[in-house]
Amino acid sequence: MRDMPVTVLGFGAMGRARHVSYPNVAKYYGDTPINPYVAQGFVLPHEADAARKLGWDVNLDMMDAIKNDKSEYVDICLPNALHHSAALAAIEAKKHVFCEKPLALTVAEAREMTEAAEACPGLLNSVNFIYRRVPANVFARKVVQENWFGKLLEARSYYNQSWGGPGTGGGWRFDAKAGGGTLADLGSHAIDMLYFVTGMRPSEVSAAQVAHVKERMFSVTKEDGTQAREPRKIEVDDGTRVVYFLPNGGIGSLECTRNAPGTYNTQGYEFYFEDGAIKWSYDDVNYLWIFESKERARGWRRVLCNDGGYTYCHFGGGHMDGYRDFLTSQCYENMRAIEGMDNLAPIATFRDAYEVERTCEAIRRSHRERRWVKLDEID
Ligand SMILES: NC(=O)c1ccc[n+]([C@@H]2O[C@H](COP(=O)([O-])OP(=O)(O)OC[C@H]3O[C@@H](n4cnc5c(N)ncnc54)[C@H](O)[C@@H]3O)[C@@H](O)[C@H]2O)c1
């Protein structure tokens, strides 16, 4: 096992989560080929003291943090608009790159990042579509790959949260030039999960998007350096609803919103096949529900999937997994990929995330132009 110095960019929820996950890779997985550790962190000036208290070697210059020789691997935990410049700089510096989702704000940016990454085959390019690390989803994928139930006829995906009501101020997630709205934030996960489990992406979409709150208060830094609050018009979606065709002739729907009171991180899917069905919800994250039409005693079966037989298992079957376990598993899979080992379940590459961007753009175009949009139209 060799050590791998990592640079983490950003000290928000995801940046701090890395502080937990990287040191745990070797603790969770005895066979890890590489032991990653956080060698350096880029943070904003007001975050520096807190980062140092966690033991980070703090760097306030993002480009220097990416390019200097303190690390071999850059982990991008920044607002979405910064993923593009950070990833391109890291690839140019010949570093492995792990990027938060969504990969970029536009299809053009995502394509440029993907092409740059694929021009360097020795470097990792991985995107944190983390729900691929949930054992129940890995099992769902196996059910489809082994064709247990025949053709997928109908699909339903959802990713809903509750925090985006009128009283919520405008952070970068509500800024079209920094975040890209709810579809980019939540819908991107659901689009990737459809592909991960079923192997299919929508071929044609029809969508409606809405901004329930037309104006929000944003914090701004004035010319004299003081902070103020100012109202700004909102140009991104609070909620999105999509219907789509699949390449096999099946149909599906997708919904995402931050305006569903009582649903804090409620995401999931229901996939209906010719001879059965599967469904999963993050609210019951360790279980996959399965229905087999041909059984004589038909009924939904709730299958516990973290007993070690499905994929990731850390502390013995039935010791329930949560977000920090999935992130540790993702970091472990990144190390396996760098070492040239097969992943236990495929990681999302930049190309996978570029395909998600194409679907998001088709959805936005459908809403803007009030028409069905074929994915072939988006390149
Ligand atoms: N995969 C997942 O499950 C998941 C979950 C949450 C967030 N995310 C993604 O992770 C990324 C970060 O999200 P977060 O929740 O940690 O955000 P956050 O707002 O909590 O933190 C963002 C951090 O980026 C840095 N930053 C902010 N503005 C900056 C600027 N203008 N210039 C340079 N650095 C700046 C700061 O260190 C800040 O703390 C986003 O792309 C988000 O979509 C992914």
Ligand as a Chemical Component Dictionary entry (heavy atoms), coordinates in Angstrom:
data_LIG
# 
_chem_comp.id                   LIG 
_chem_comp.type                 NON-POLYMER 
_chem_comp.pdbx_formal_charge   0 
_chem_comp.three_letter_code    LIG 
# 
loop_
_chem_comp_atom.comp_id 
_chem_comp_atom.atom_id 
_chem_comp_atom.alt_atom_id 
_chem_comp_atom.type_symbol 
_chem_comp_atom.charge 
_chem_comp_atom.model_Cartn_x 
_chem_comp_atom.model_Cartn_y 
_chem_comp_atom.model_Cartn_z 
_chem_comp_atom.pdbx_ordinal 
LIG N1  N1  N 0  -22.342 14.322 -4.403 1  
LIG C1  C1  C 0  -23.099 14.806 -3.434 2  
LIG O1  O1  O 0  -23.810 14.060 -2.762 3  
LIG C2  C2  C 0  -23.090 16.270 -3.121 4  
LIG C3  C3  C 0  -23.729 16.787 -1.991 5  
LIG C4  C4  C 0  -23.645 18.160 -1.740 6  
LIG C5  C5  C 0  -22.958 18.972 -2.621 7  
LIG N2  N2  N 1  -22.368 18.437 -3.727 8  
LIG C6  C6  C 0  -21.596 19.274 -4.667 9  
LIG O2  O2  O 0  -20.377 19.655 -4.021 10 
LIG C7  C7  C 0  -19.985 20.951 -4.435 11 
LIG C8  C8  C 0  -19.809 21.820 -3.200 12 
LIG O3  O3  O 0  -21.039 21.827 -2.497 13 
LIG P1  P1  P 0  -21.086 22.161 -0.933 14 
LIG O4  O4  O 0  -22.410 21.706 -0.456 15 
LIG O5  O5  O -1 -19.868 21.677 -0.259 16 
LIG O6  O6  O 0  -21.067 23.763 -1.025 17 
LIG P2  P2  P 0  -20.766 24.803 0.130  18 
LIG O7  O7  O 0  -21.420 26.074 -0.261 19 
LIG O8  O8  O 0  -21.058 24.208 1.463  20 
LIG O9  O9  O 0  -19.169 24.992 0.043  21 
LIG C9  C9  C 0  -18.526 25.476 -1.104 22 
LIG C10 C10 C 0  -17.084 25.824 -0.732 23 
LIG O10 O10 O 0  -16.430 26.268 -1.938 24 
LIG C11 C11 C 0  -15.542 27.342 -1.641 25 
LIG N3  N3  N 0  -16.006 28.537 -2.376 26 
LIG C12 C12 C 0  -17.216 29.128 -2.308 27 
LIG N4  N4  N 0  -17.278 30.185 -3.129 28 
LIG C13 C13 C 0  -16.075 30.271 -3.732 29 
LIG C14 C14 C 0  -15.522 31.172 -4.685 30 
LIG N5  N5  N 0  -16.223 32.171 -5.195 31 
LIG N6  N6  N 0  -14.245 30.950 -5.077 32 
LIG C15 C15 C 0  -13.541 29.927 -4.588 33 
LIG N7  N7  N 0  -14.024 29.047 -3.672 34 
LIG C16 C16 C 0  -15.272 29.231 -3.252 35 
LIG C17 C17 C 0  -15.594 27.578 -0.137 36 
LIG O11 O11 O 0  -14.533 26.856 0.459  37 
LIG C18 C18 C 0  -16.939 26.995 0.249  38 
LIG O12 O12 O 0  -16.951 26.554 1.592  39 
LIG C19 C19 C 0  -21.060 21.424 -5.405 40 
LIG O13 O13 O 0  -20.651 21.147 -6.720 41 
LIG C20 C20 C 0  -22.273 20.561 -5.061 42 
LIG O14 O14 O 0  -23.150 20.362 -6.157 43 
LIG C21 C21 C 0  -22.422 17.128 -3.972 44 
# 
loop_
_chem_comp_bond.comp_id 
_chem_comp_bond.atom_id_1 
_chem_comp_bond.atom_id_2 
_chem_comp_bond.value_order 
_chem_comp_bond.pdbx_ordinal 
LIG N1  C1  SING 1  
LIG C1  O1  DOUB 2  
LIG C1  C2  SING 3  
LIG C2  C3  SING 4  
LIG C2  C21 DOUB 5  
LIG C3  C4  DOUB 6  
LIG C4  C5  SING 7  
LIG C5  N2  DOUB 8  
LIG N2  C6  SING 9  
LIG N2  C21 SING 10 
LIG C6  O2  SING 11 
LIG C6  C20 SING 12 
LIG O2  C7  SING 13 
LIG C7  C8  SING 14 
LIG C7  C19 SING 15 
LIG C8  O3  SING 16 
LIG O3  P1  SING 17 
LIG P1  O4  DOUB 18 
LIG P1  O5  SING 19 
LIG P1  O6  SING 20 
LIG O6  P2  SING 21 
LIG P2  O7  DOUB 22 
LIG P2  O8  SING 23 
LIG P2  O9  SING 24 
LIG O9  C9  SING 25 
LIG C9  C10 SING 26 
LIG C10 O10 SING 27 
LIG C10 C18 SING 28 
LIG O10 C11 SING 29 
LIG C11 N3  SING 30 
LIG C11 C17 SING 31 
LIG N3  C12 SING 32 
LIG N3  C16 SING 33 
LIG C12 N4  DOUB 34 
LIG N4  C13 SING 35 
LIG C13 C14 SING 36 
LIG C13 C16 DOUB 37 
LIG C14 N5  SING 38 
LIG C14 N6  DOUB 39 
LIG N6  C15 SING 40 
LIG C15 N7  DOUB 41 
LIG N7  C16 SING 42 
LIG C17 O11 SING 43 
LIG C17 C18 SING 44 
LIG C18 O12 SING 45 
LIG C19 O13 SING 46 
LIG C19 C20 SING 47 
LIG C20 O14 SING 48 
# 
